[in-house]
């Protein structure tokens, strides 16, 4: 029996803002992975912006991602995936990866 009473996270929290190229770069593989994620725009939610500042040395640096209580500022998808494996492995079981598309979605038939 486990004595650890820490609740398991049910989703990844992805803090972003419009126009951020780093956010878009992380969002694409995160969405393809099918991991459960909640996207939070820090420009629309002052509490979210404050949470980001609390882990980013007072700055509103995005993307900032939380896996449970584990925070990462501007992580690569590889680092995010490793954090999920370590801090919330059950999220991997819930992942529903998006189907892979070919390079050319509209292919000319001959």
C-alpha positions in Angstrom: 0.0 0.0 0.0 1.3 3.4 -1.0 1.5 6.1 1.6 2.0 8.8 -1.0 -1.1 11.0 -0.9 -0.1 13.3 -3.7 -2.9 13.4 -6.2 -2.0 12.3 -9.7 -2.3 15.0 -12.4 -5.1 14.4 -14.9 -3.6 16.6 -17.6 -0.6 18.7 -18.6 -1.0 22.4 -18.0 0.4 24.3 -21.0 0.7 28.1 -20.5 1.1 30.1 -23.6 0.4 33.5 -25.2 -0.6 34.5 -28.8 2.2 35.2 -31.2 4.8 33.1 -29.3 6.8 31.0 -31.8 8.2 28.8 -29.0 4.7 28.0 -27.8 3.6 27.0 -31.3 6.7 24.9 -31.7 5.9 22.9 -28.6 2.1 22.9 -29.2 2.4 20.9 -32.4 4.2 17.8 -31.1 2.2 18.0 -27.8 -1.1 17.9 -29.8 0.2 15.0 -32.0 1.1 13.0 -28.9 -2.5 12.8 -27.7 -1.5 13.5 -24.1 -4.3 15.2 -22.1 -3.5 18.9 -22.0 -5.2 22.1 -20.9 -4.0 25.2 -22.8 -4.1 28.4 -20.8 -3.5 31.8 -22.4 -1.7 33.9 -19.9 -2.9 37.1 -21.5 -6.5 36.2 -20.7 -6.0 34.8 -17.2 -4.1 37.0 -14.7 -3.9 34.1 -12.2 -2.2 32.0 -14.9 0.3 34.8 -15.6 1.1 35.0 -11.9 1.6 31.2 -11.7 4.1 31.5 -14.7 5.9 34.3 -13.0 6.2 32.3 -9.8 8.3 29.7 -11.5 10.0 31.8 -14.2 12.0 34.2 -12.0 9.3 36.8 -12.1 9.0 36.8 -15.9 6.1 35.7 -18.0 8.2 33.3 -20.0 6.2 30.9 -22.2 5.7 28.2 -22.9 5.6 27.1 -19.3 4.4 23.6 -18.6 3.2 21.9 -15.4 3.1 18.2 -15.0 1.5 18.0 -11.6 3.6 20.3 -9.4 6.7 19.9 -11.7 7.2 23.1 -13.7 9.3 23.5 -16.8 10.0 26.8 -18.6 10.4 26.6 -22.4 11.0 22.8 -22.4 11.6 20.7 -25.5 8.9 18.1 -26.2 11.5 15.4 -25.3 12.0 17.0 -21.8 8.2 17.3 -21.4 7.7 13.6 -22.3 10.4 12.6 -19.8 8.7 14.7 -17.1 5.4 12.9 -17.8 7.1 9.5 -17.6 8.6 10.5 -14.2 5.8 12.6 -12.6 2.6 11.4 -14.2 3.0 8.1 -16.1 -0.7 7.5 -16.0 -1.1 10.3 -18.5 0.8 8.1 -21.1 -2.0 5.5 -20.7 -4.6 8.1 -21.5 -2.8 9.4 -24.6 -4.6 9.1 -27.9 -2.0 10.0 -30.6 -3.3 11.8 -33.6 -3.0 9.7 -36.9 0.1 10.4 -38.9 -0.5 12.2 -42.2 1.7 12.0 -45.2 3.9 14.9 -46.3 1.5 15.7 -49.1 -2.1 15.6 -47.9 -3.5 16.3 -51.3 -1.8 13.9 -53.7 -2.3 14.2 -57.4 -3.6 10.9 -58.9 -2.3 9.9 -62.3 
